[in-house]
Amino acid sequence: MNRRKLVSVVFILICIAFAGGCVDEQEVSSPSGEDLVVVVSILPEAEFVEQVAGDHVDVTVMVPPGADPHSYEVTTGQLKELNDADMYVKVGSGLSFETVWMDRLIAVNPDMLVVDASEGIQLRAMESHSHDAYEEDHEVGNDHENTGSWDPHIWTSPQNAKIMVENIYEGLVEVDPGNAETYTHNRDAYIAELDAADANIREVLAGHEGSSFIVYHPAWGYFADEYGLEQISVEIEGKEPSVKDMQRLIDTAKEKGIKVIFVQLGFSTTSTQAIADEIGGEVVEVDPLAKDYIANLANVTAAFEKGLA
């Protein structure tokens, strides 16, 4: 009897050990047995990656909260972290940070997959100021020839965000095909949330088509184009407005009945406050770089709806 019990116990222990080994094998999230390491340029991209990858990924953001992606300098610590990256997701639309740093970042880890999140997105031309006498001799508009540059802020449109999410999904499947089913499910669920956010924005902004808003930094052009609005910017490509530009902005605000000037965290509000004082308006902060993308879109939409002329 004792011998039979001993054999039974040994058999049970062997089964438990075998079952435990099977569970461990199923829980592996990457070929190396560790979570994927994905590096992104800005916070909204981190949100997109996490929504698709779920618990299978560790995300590092190059431009931290509150920093300016047009002037941020990468730290030595960030370059070391890049050594472990399986994938880098670049915005790909001409963001100043990437224009300066992308080649050097790739050189640190040439084996990581580089995903261009802008693939398939139609870029828009960046607006230009007349800058004093130029307008007197030339017809100035919003065409690409006036500035020679494209608007990099593609993520501010949820329709563009859907394309970015799809590009990220394809990259994740390439580096981690074993979790493709999970990534597909998460992608579809998040795109459905983006569609719902888009529908909500259209409902809130219904009737405001053709309305104008003034921002200090022109980060909301894709949003404006998507919903039939006009973005008027105070600063263009890091250049403060001239005296004539300031007066023109004040005259435009008065003509259009604009009472709110929108600013971005980290940018100077001196000129925007001066315009607001002249038109009897106020300065309101909106953040194009917030990580909680859908909730932030709702907050921004509410702010725009209140401030639209």
C-alpha positions in Angstrom: 0.0 0.0 0.0 2.8 2.4 0.9 4.6 1.6 -2.3 1.4 2.3 -4.3 0.9 5.6 -2.6 4.5 6.5 -3.3 4.2 5.7 -7.0 0.9 7.7 -7.2 2.6 10.7 -5.6 5.5 10.6 -8.0 3.2 10.3 -11.0 1.1 13.3 -9.8 4.3 15.4 -9.3 5.5 14.5 -12.8 2.2 15.6 -14.3 2.2 18.9 -12.4 5.8 19.6 -13.6 4.8 18.8 -17.2 1.7 21.0 -17.1 3.6 23.8 -15.5 6.1 23.6 -18.4 3.3 23.9 -20.9 1.9 27.0 -19.2 5.2 28.7 -19.2 5.7 28.0 -22.9 2.3 29.5 -23.8 3.0 32.6 -21.8 6.1 33.5 -23.7 5.3 36.8 -25.5 8.3 36.9 -27.8 10.9 34.5 -29.3 13.4 35.6 -26.6 10.9 34.9 -23.8 10.8 38.6 -22.9 8.4 41.5 -23.8 9.1 43.3 -27.0 10.9 46.6 -26.6 9.5 49.3 -28.8 10.8 52.9 -29.0 8.7 55.8 -30.3 9.3 59.5 -30.8 6.3 61.0 -29.1 3.7 60.1 -26.5 0.6 59.6 -28.8 2.6 56.9 -30.6 3.2 55.2 -27.2 -0.5 55.1 -26.7 -1.0 53.6 -30.2 1.6 50.9 -29.6 0.3 50.0 -26.1 -3.3 49.7 -27.4 -2.3 47.2 -30.1 0.4 45.3 -28.2 -1.2 45.2 -24.8 1.0 43.5 -22.2 3.4 42.1 -24.8 5.5 45.3 -25.1 7.7 47.7 -23.1 7.5 51.2 -24.7 10.2 53.9 -24.5 9.4 57.5 -25.5 12.2 59.6 -26.9 10.5 63.0 -26.4 9.3 63.0 -22.8 6.2 64.8 -21.5 6.5 68.6 -21.6 9.5 68.6 -24.0 9.4 70.2 -27.4 9.8 67.7 -30.3 11.2 70.5 -32.4 14.2 71.0 -30.2 14.6 68.0 -27.8 18.1 66.6 -27.4 18.5 62.8 -26.8 20.2 61.8 -23.6 23.0 59.2 -23.2 20.7 57.0 -21.2 18.1 57.0 -24.0 20.8 55.9 -26.5 21.7 53.0 -24.2 18.1 52.0 -23.9 17.9 52.0 -27.7 20.3 49.0 -27.8 17.6 46.7 -26.6 14.9 47.9 -29.0 13.2 45.4 -31.3 11.3 48.1 -33.2 11.3 51.9 -33.6 8.1 53.8 -34.6 8.9 57.1 -36.2 6.2 59.7 -37.0 7.8 60.0 -40.4 6.2 63.2 -41.5 9.1 65.6 -41.1 9.1 66.1 -37.3 12.1 68.2 -36.4 13.3 65.7 -33.8 13.4 62.9 -36.3 15.0 65.1 -39.0 17.9 65.8 -36.6 18.2 62.5 -34.8 16.7 59.6 -36.8 19.9 58.5 -38.6 21.9 58.6 -35.4 19.2 56.6 -33.6 19.2 53.9 -36.3 23.0 53.8 -36.2 22.9 52.8 -32.5 20.8 49.7 -33.3 20.7 48.9 -37.0 19.0 45.6 -36.3 15.7 47.1 -35.0 12.8 47.3 -37.3 12.0 50.9 -38.2 8.3 51.6 -38.8 7.2 54.8 -40.6 3.8 55.6 -39.0 3.0 58.2 -41.7 3.0 55.6 -44.6 -0.2 56.1 -46.5 -1.1 59.5 -45.0 -1.5 62.5 -47.3 0.7 65.3 -45.9 -0.5 68.9 -45.9 1.6 72.0 -46.5 2.6 74.1 -43.5 1.1 77.6 -43.4 3.3 80.6 -43.8 3.3 84.2 -42.5 3.8 87.0 -44.9 6.5 88.5 -42.8 6.2 92.2 -43.5 6.8 93.4 -47.0 6.7 90.0 -48.7 2.9 90.1 -49.1 3.1 93.5 -50.8 5.0 92.1 -53.7 3.8 88.5 -53.8 0.5 86.7 -53.6 0.8 84.6 -50.4 -1.4 81.6 -49.6 -1.1 78.3 -47.9 0.6 76.4 -50.7 3.7 74.3 -50.3 5.8 76.5 -52.5 5.7 79.3 -49.9 7.3 77.3 -47.1 9.1 74.3 -48.6 7.9 72.1 -45.8 5.1 69.8 -44.7 3.0 69.9 -41.6 4.4 67.1 -39.3 1.5 66.9 -36.9 -0.3 64.1 -38.6 -1.6 62.4 -35.4 -4.1 65.2 -34.5 -6.6 63.8 -36.9 -8.2 60.5 -35.7 -8.5 59.3 -39.3 -4.7 59.7 -39.6 -4.3 58.0 -36.2 -6.1 54.9 -37.7 -3.5 54.7 -40.4 -0.7 55.1 -37.9 -2.2 52.3 -35.8 -2.4 50.0 -38.9 1.3 50.7 -39.7 2.3 49.9 -36.1 0.2 46.7 -36.1 2.0 45.5 -39.2 5.4 46.2 -37.6 4.4 44.3 -34.4 3.3 41.3 -36.4 6.6 41.3 -38.4 8.8 41.3 -35.2 6.5 39.1 -33.2 4.3 36.9 -35.4 3.5 34.5 -32.6 1.2 37.1 -31.1 -0.4 38.2 -34.4 -3.9 37.1 -33.3 -3.8 39.2 -30.1 -2.5 42.2 -32.1 -5.2 41.8 -34.7 -7.9 41.8 -32.0 -6.5 44.8 -30.2 -6.1 46.7 -33.4 -9.6 46.2 -34.4 -10.9 47.2 -31.0 -8.9 50.4 -30.9 -9.8 51.4 -34.4 -13.5 51.0 -33.4 -12.8 53.4 -30.5 -11.1 55.9 -32.9 -14.2 55.7 -35.2 -16.4 56.5 -32.2 -14.2 59.4 -31.2 -14.4 60.7 -34.7 -18.2 60.5 -34.7 -18.3 62.3 -31.4 -16.1 65.1 -32.7 -18.3 65.5 -35.8 -21.4 65.7 -33.6 -19.9 68.3 -31.2 -18.6 70.5 -34.0 -21.6 70.2 -36.3 -22.6 73.6 -37.6 -19.2 75.1 -37.1 -17.9 74.2 -40.5 -16.0 77.2 -42.0 -15.2 78.6 -38.5 -11.8 79.8 -37.6 -9.6 79.5 -34.6 -6.2 81.0 -33.7 -3.4 78.9 -32.2 0.1 79.9 -31.2 1.8 76.9 -32.7 0.2 75.4 -35.8 -0.2 71.8 -34.5 -3.9 71.4 -35.4 -4.0 71.7 -39.1 -4.9 68.1 -39.8 -7.7 68.3 -37.2 -8.9 71.5 -38.8 -8.9 70.0 -42.3 -10.8 66.9 -41.1 -13.6 68.9 -39.6 -13.9 71.8 -42.0 -12.3 74.4 -39.8 -9.6 77.0 -40.5 -6.4 77.1 -38.3 -4.8 80.5 -38.0 -1.3 80.4 -36.4 0.6 83.0 -34.5 4.0 81.3 -34.9 5.3 79.5 -38.0 8.3 77.2 -38.0 9.7 78.8 -34.8 9.3 82.4 -36.1 7.6 85.0 -34.0 5.1 87.2 -35.9 6.3 90.6 -37.0 4.6 93.8 -36.0 2.5 93.8 -39.2 1.7 90.1 -38.7 0.5 90.8 -35.1 -1.8 93.6 -36.4 -3.1 91.4 -39.2 -3.9 88.6 -36.7 -5.7 91.1 -34.4 -7.7 92.5 -37.3 -8.5 88.9 -38.5 -9.7 88.0 -35.0 -11.9 91.0 -34.7 -13.3 90.5 -38.2 -14.1 86.8 -37.5 -15.3 87.4 -33.9 -12.5 85.1 -32.5 -12.3 85.5 -28.7 -10.0 82.6 -27.8 -6.3 82.0 -28.6 -5.1 78.4 -28.1 -1.6 77.7 -26.8 0.5 74.5 -26.3 2.3 73.7 -23.1 5.9 74.8 -23.3 5.5 77.6 -25.8 5.7 81.3 -25.1 2.4 83.0 -24.5 3.7 86.6 -24.8 2.4 87.3 -28.3 -0.8 85.3 -27.8 -1.6 87.2 -24.6 -1.0 90.5 -26.4 -3.5 89.5 -29.2 -6.0 88.3 -26.6 -5.8 91.6 -24.7 -6.4 93.5 -27.9 -9.5 91.5 -28.9 -10.8 91.2 -25.3 -10.4 87.5 -25.4 -8.6 84.8 -23.4 -5.7 82.3 -23.8 -6.6 78.6 -23.4 -4.2 75.7 -23.3 -4.6 72.6 -25.5 -2.1 69.7 -25.7 -1.4 68.0 -29.1 1.1 65.6 -27.4 -1.0 64.1 -24.6 -0.7 60.3 -24.2 -4.3 59.5 -23.5 -5.2 60.2 -27.1 -9.0 59.6 -27.2 -9.7 61.4 -23.9 -7.5 64.3 -25.0 -9.3 64.6 -28.3 -12.6 64.9 -26.4 -11.1 67.7 -24.2 -9.6 69.5 -27.2 -12.9 69.3 -29.1 -14.8 70.8 -26.2 -12.3 73.6 -26.0 -12.5 74.3 -29.7 -16.3 74.2 -29.8 -16.4 76.8 -27.0 -13.8 79.0 -28.6 -14.8 78.8 -32.3 -16.1 81.9 -34.0 
